[in-house]
Amino acid sequence: MQNHLSYRWPTGPSLCPVPYGSPKPPRRRPGRAARTLLLVAGSLAGLALLLFAAVWGTLALADYFSNQIVDVPPLPTVSISRPQSDSWSPEDLPWGDPDAAVEISLSQPSYQVLTAQEIYQQVLPSVVCVQAEHGGSYSVGSGVILTSDGYIATNYHVIENGSALEVMLLSTQHVYDAVLIGYDEELDLAVLKVDAQGLTSARLADSDRLQVGDQVYAIGNPMGYLYGTMTDGIVSSLAREVEVDSRDMTLIQTSAALNSGNSGGALVDVYGQVVGITSAKITGVNDDVVTEGIGLAIPITDSLPFLNYIIQTGKTCRPALGVTCNIYTAEGRQRVVIAEIFPDAPAEGILEPEDEIIAINGQPFDTFYQLTRVLYATGVGNPVELTVLRAGEELTVSVLLYDSLTATSQP
């Protein structure tokens, strides 16, 4: 699936071009003689149009009764794919320095349900328009302010292939130059930084508290110029497994309307807290079946460890055990069985092939996704306790996680 939500301007002015120009001066009304001439000309044009329609209709009927059938083309499938550039590198973007002292965290849970109007007023100052220049063309998406001094989360595909970055506050339309702190292409996340103070940071909520059927709102910048649009819907699925650009992702599915330009924007709960980063949607026509109302967002709880790692190091990571696993589905749950252990990996000498992992940090799990989420939340350099089933016996072992992206011992 390549239907991302960034909006591509083929050409245009700088940030977030507005489709409307300055008001034109009022036109003078024509005089009576001119109005008479216009009336006569209009009548003649109308008669000509009626005559043309009659002739065209006769020919169409003739074609119909002579069994000359004209095929009607199907509706186009809407798909916004990433622009490709063989010569582009992320180093072409302006980069900023990471800050190990900065850490973002989830807000305290709120139990005060807000009206849609209150949610909009509270969240809009924390949502921005993000624009990446592509040598005369632009990609436009959205972003969420993480800190009052200018750290902003967005989607990687919004800034991919860019050479310059700008950010506009949707609440005031104030524009800032931005730099890239780091990104994670696989997770479709990027962190930008603007030189500002006193910005309104978003209140981030634990997306694990969501339930299917919960009311949610999407706030962003659809079409690249519909500033601060809010749409509403429900949570349709909490862990929808989809393939995005040949990569498997587990995302929140929502019925809130998402359109081009919403990439990187906010998915908000009824308490006015951001629970997801809107990133893609599934849409189109397949075998005369129209797909609608399937928006996708990256859960905030899944994103948080990586956003912090990017802010603090300028890079991303993959906390891992250093093993490959076979996954078997039985009785509605996934069994995770060790298949191979990498040389010099943390699990070497601790785990063995054919070990079945049945719990992590004392908690059973039903899916491989739940297991990896705990690994990612634990972080590189920290230990996890695994309960494994080996030759019919349970035992608990501790493994120190390492970063599989930088490991050189992996085959």
C-alpha positions in Angstrom: 0.0 0.0 0.0 1.5 3.3 -1.0 -1.3 5.6 -0.2 0.4 8.1 2.0 -1.2 11.4 3.0 1.3 14.0 2.1 0.3 16.4 -0.6 2.5 17.0 -3.6 2.6 20.4 -5.2 4.1 20.2 -8.7 5.0 23.9 -8.5 4.1 26.8 -6.3 5.2 29.5 -3.9 6.8 28.9 -0.6 4.9 27.5 2.4 1.4 26.0 2.0 0.2 27.9 -1.1 -3.3 29.4 -0.8 -5.5 28.8 -3.9 -7.1 32.2 -3.6 -5.6 35.4 -4.8 -6.3 39.0 -3.8 -9.9 40.2 -4.2 -10.5 41.6 -7.7 -12.0 45.1 -8.1 -15.7 45.2 -8.8 -16.7 45.1 -12.5 -18.8 47.9 -14.0 -22.4 47.0 -15.0 -23.0 47.2 -18.7 -25.4 49.9 -20.0 -29.0 49.1 -21.2 -28.0 48.8 -24.9 -25.2 46.4 -24.0 -27.6 44.4 -21.8 -30.0 44.1 -24.8 -27.3 42.9 -27.0 -26.2 40.4 -24.4 -29.8 39.1 -24.0 -30.1 38.6 -27.8 -26.7 36.9 -28.0 -27.6 34.7 -25.1 -30.9 33.6 -26.7 -29.1 32.7 -29.9 -26.5 30.8 -28.0 -29.2 28.9 -26.1 -31.0 27.9 -29.4 -27.7 26.7 -30.8 -27.0 24.7 -27.8 -30.5 23.0 -27.9 -30.0 22.2 -31.6 -26.6 20.7 -30.9 -28.0 18.6 -28.0 -30.8 17.3 -30.2 -28.4 16.3 -32.9 -26.0 14.7 -30.4 -28.9 12.8 -28.7 -30.1 11.4 -32.1 -26.6 10.2 -32.9 -26.3 8.6 -29.5 -29.6 6.8 -29.8 -28.6 5.5 -33.2 -25.3 4.2 -31.8 -27.2 2.5 -29.0 -29.7 0.7 -31.2 -27.0 -0.4 -33.6 -25.3 -2.1 -30.5 -22.2 0.1 -30.6 -21.4 -0.1 -26.9 -18.9 2.4 -25.5 -16.9 1.1 -22.5 -17.0 3.4 -19.5 -13.6 3.7 -17.8 -13.5 2.6 -14.1 -13.1 5.2 -11.4 -9.4 5.9 -10.8 -7.7 4.5 -7.8 -6.3 7.3 -5.6 -2.8 6.6 -4.5 -0.2 9.0 -3.4 3.2 7.4 -3.6 6.6 8.7 -2.5 8.6 10.7 -5.0 11.6 8.8 -6.2 15.1 10.3 -6.6 18.1 8.0 -7.0 20.5 10.8 -6.1 18.7 12.0 -3.0 20.1 11.4 0.5 18.8 12.6 3.9 22.0 14.5 4.2 20.6 16.9 1.6 18.3 18.3 4.2 19.3 20.8 6.8 20.2 19.0 10.0 20.1 20.1 13.7 21.9 18.7 16.7 20.2 16.2 19.1 19.8 17.0 22.8 20.3 14.2 25.3 18.6 16.3 28.0 15.2 16.4 26.3 12.7 13.7 26.9 9.0 13.7 26.0 6.5 11.7 28.0 2.8 10.9 28.2 0.5 13.3 29.9 -1.4 12.3 33.0 -4.6 10.5 32.1 -7.6 12.8 31.8 -11.1 11.8 32.5 -12.8 15.1 31.5 -14.6 14.6 28.2 -14.4 17.7 26.1 -16.8 18.9 23.4 -15.6 18.9 19.8 -15.2 22.7 20.0 -13.1 22.5 23.1 -10.9 19.8 21.6 -10.3 21.9 18.5 -9.4 25.0 20.5 -7.1 23.0 22.7 -5.3 21.0 20.1 -5.0 23.3 17.0 -2.1 25.4 18.5 -0.1 22.1 18.7 -0.6 21.1 15.0 1.5 22.5 12.2 1.9 22.5 8.5 5.2 20.9 7.3 6.6 21.6 3.9 9.6 20.1 2.2 11.0 21.7 -0.9 12.0 19.5 -3.8 13.9 21.8 -6.1 10.9 23.9 -7.3 8.1 21.5 -6.1 6.9 20.8 -2.6 5.4 18.1 -0.4 3.1 19.3 2.2 1.9 17.5 5.3 1.2 18.1 9.0 3.1 17.8 12.2 2.6 17.7 16.0 4.5 20.0 18.4 6.2 17.8 21.1 7.9 20.5 23.2 7.4 24.2 23.8 10.9 24.9 22.4 10.2 23.6 18.9 10.6 19.8 18.6 8.0 18.5 16.1 6.9 15.0 15.0 5.8 14.2 11.5 6.0 11.4 9.0 9.3 10.6 7.2 7.6 10.4 3.9 6.6 14.1 4.2 10.2 15.2 4.3 11.7 12.5 2.1 13.6 13.9 -1.0 13.4 17.4 0.4 16.3 19.9 0.5 14.7 22.6 2.7 12.1 22.5 5.4 9.5 25.0 6.7 6.9 24.8 9.4 3.8 26.9 9.8 1.7 27.1 12.9 -1.9 26.3 11.9 -3.3 28.5 14.7 -1.4 31.7 13.7 0.1 30.9 10.3 3.5 32.0 11.6 6.3 30.4 9.5 9.6 29.0 10.7 12.6 27.5 9.0 13.1 23.9 10.3 15.9 21.4 10.6 15.8 17.7 10.7 16.9 16.0 14.0 16.5 12.4 12.9 14.1 9.9 11.3 13.0 6.3 11.2 12.1 5.4 7.6 10.7 2.0 8.6 8.3 3.4 11.2 7.6 6.5 9.0 8.6 8.9 11.8 10.7 12.1 11.7 11.6 14.8 14.2 12.0 18.4 13.2 13.2 21.4 15.2 12.3 25.1 14.8 14.0 28.0 16.7 11.1 29.1 18.9 10.0 29.3 22.5 6.6 29.3 24.1 5.0 27.0 21.6 2.0 24.9 22.7 3.1 21.3 23.0 0.5 18.6 22.5 -0.7 16.5 25.4 0.2 12.9 24.5 -2.0 10.1 25.7 -1.4 6.4 26.2 -2.9 4.9 23.1 -3.2 1.6 24.9 -6.2 3.0 26.7 -8.1 3.2 23.5 -11.0 0.8 22.7 -12.7 0.0 19.5 -15.6 2.3 19.1 -14.0 5.3 21.0 -14.7 8.7 19.4 -11.6 10.3 17.9 -10.8 13.4 15.9 -8.2 14.1 13.2 -6.7 17.6 13.0 -4.3 18.5 10.2 -3.7 20.3 6.9 -5.6 18.4 4.2 -4.8 19.3 0.6 -1.9 21.4 1.8 -4.0 24.5 2.2 -7.2 23.6 4.2 -5.5 24.8 7.4 -6.6 23.4 10.7 -9.3 21.0 9.4 -10.9 18.7 11.9 -12.8 15.5 11.1 -14.3 13.0 13.4 -14.8 9.2 13.5 -14.3 6.2 15.7 -11.5 3.8 16.4 -12.1 0.9 14.0 -9.2 -1.3 15.0 -6.5 -1.0 17.6 -3.8 -3.1 15.9 -4.5 -3.2 12.2 -1.6 -5.0 10.4 -1.0 -3.5 7.0 1.8 -3.4 4.5 3.1 0.1 3.7 5.7 0.3 1.0 6.6 -3.4 1.4 6.9 -2.9 5.2 4.6 -4.5 7.8 3.2 -1.9 10.2 0.7 -2.2 13.0 -1.5 0.9 13.2 -4.7 2.3 14.6 -7.5 2.2 12.1 -10.0 5.0 12.2 -13.1 6.1 10.3 -12.1 9.8 10.7 -11.7 11.2 7.2 -8.1 11.6 6.2 -6.9 13.2 3.0 -3.7 14.3 1.3 -1.9 16.7 3.6 -3.0 15.0 6.8 0.3 13.0 7.0 2.0 13.7 10.3 -1.1 15.2 11.9 -2.9 14.5 15.2 -5.4 11.8 16.0 -7.0 13.0 19.2 -9.2 11.3 21.8 -12.3 12.8 23.6 -10.0 14.3 26.3 -8.1 16.4 23.8 -5.0 14.3 24.0 -3.0 13.1 20.9 -3.2 9.3 20.6 -1.8 8.8 17.1 0.2 10.3 14.2 -2.0 10.1 11.1 0.0 8.6 8.3 -2.0 6.8 5.6 -5.3 5.5 4.4 -6.6 2.6 2.3 -8.7 3.8 -0.6 -9.6 3.0 -4.2 -11.7 0.7 -6.4 -11.0 -3.0 -6.7 -13.3 -5.3 -8.7 -16.0 -2.6 -8.5 -15.7 -2.5 -4.7 -15.1 1.0 -3.4 -12.9 1.2 -0.3 -13.7 4.2 2.0 -13.3 5.2 5.6 -10.1 3.4 6.4 -7.6 5.8 7.9 -4.4 4.7 9.7 -2.4 6.3 12.4 0.8 5.4 14.3 0.0 4.8 18.0 1.7 7.4 20.2 2.7 4.7 22.8 4.5 2.8 20.1 6.1 6.0 18.7 7.3 7.5 22.0 10.5 5.4 22.6 11.7 6.1 19.1 10.8 9.8 19.1 12.9 10.2 22.4 15.8 8.2 20.9 15.8 10.4 17.8 15.7 13.6 19.9 18.5 12.5 22.2 20.8 10.9 19.6 19.8 12.0 16.2 19.5 8.4 15.2 17.0 5.5 15.5 17.4 2.1 17.0 15.9 -1.4 17.2 16.1 -2.9 20.7 16.6 -6.7 20.1 17.6 -10.0 21.7 19.7 -11.1 18.7 17.5 -14.0 17.6 15.1 -15.0 14.8 11.8 -16.6 15.7 9.3 -18.9 14.1 5.7 -17.8 14.8 2.9 -20.4 15.0 -0.8 -19.6 15.5 -2.8 -21.9 17.8 -6.0 -21.4 19.7 -6.2 -17.7 18.9 -2.7 -16.7 20.0 0.7 -16.7 18.5 3.5 -19.0 19.8 7.0 -17.5 19.5 9.7 -20.1 19.1 13.4 -19.3 18.9 14.8 -20.5 15.5 18.3 -19.0 15.5 20.7 -17.1 17.8 23.1 -14.6 16.2 26.8 -15.0 17.2 27.9 -12.5 19.9 24.3 -11.4 20.4 23.0 -10.8 24.0 20.9 -14.0 23.8 23.9 -16.2 23.0 24.5 -18.7 25.8 21.2 -17.7 27.4 18.5 -18.7 24.9 18.5 -21.9 22.8 16.9 -22.9 19.6 13.4 -24.4 20.1 12.9 -22.3 23.3 9.3 -21.0 23.3 9.0 -17.5 24.8 5.7 -17.5 26.8 6.1 -14.3 28.9 8.1 -11.1 29.1 8.8 -9.3 32.3 6.3 -11.7 33.9 3.5 -10.8 31.5 2.1 -13.4 29.0 1.4 -12.2 25.5 -0.9 -13.3 22.7 0.9 -11.8 19.6 4.5 -11.2 18.4 3.5 -7.5 18.2 2.9 -7.4 21.9 6.3 -9.0 22.5 8.2 -6.5 20.3 6.4 -3.5 21.9 7.8 -4.5 25.3 11.3 -4.8 23.8 11.0 -1.3 22.1 9.7 0.3 25.3 12.5 -1.3 27.4 15.2 0.2 25.2 18.8 -0.5 24.2 21.1 -1.4 27.1 18.3 -2.4 29.4 17.5 -6.0 30.5 14.2 -7.9 30.0 13.1 -11.1 31.8 11.9 -13.8 29.5 9.9 -16.8 30.6 10.7 -19.7 28.2 9.5 -23.2 27.8 12.5 -25.5 27.3 12.0 -29.3 26.9 8.7 -29.0 28.7 10.0 -27.0 31.7 9.6 -23.3 32.4 12.6 -21.1 33.3 13.2 -17.4 33.6 16.2 -15.8 32.0 17.5 -12.2 31.8 18.7 -10.7 28.5 20.3 -7.3 27.9 18.9 -5.7 24.8 21.2 -4.4 22.1 20.7 -2.3 18.9 20.2 -4.6 16.0 20.6 -1.7 13.5 24.2 -1.1 14.5 25.2 -4.8 15.3 27.9 -6.1 13.0 27.6 -9.7 14.1 24.2 -10.3 12.5 24.4 -12.3 9.3 
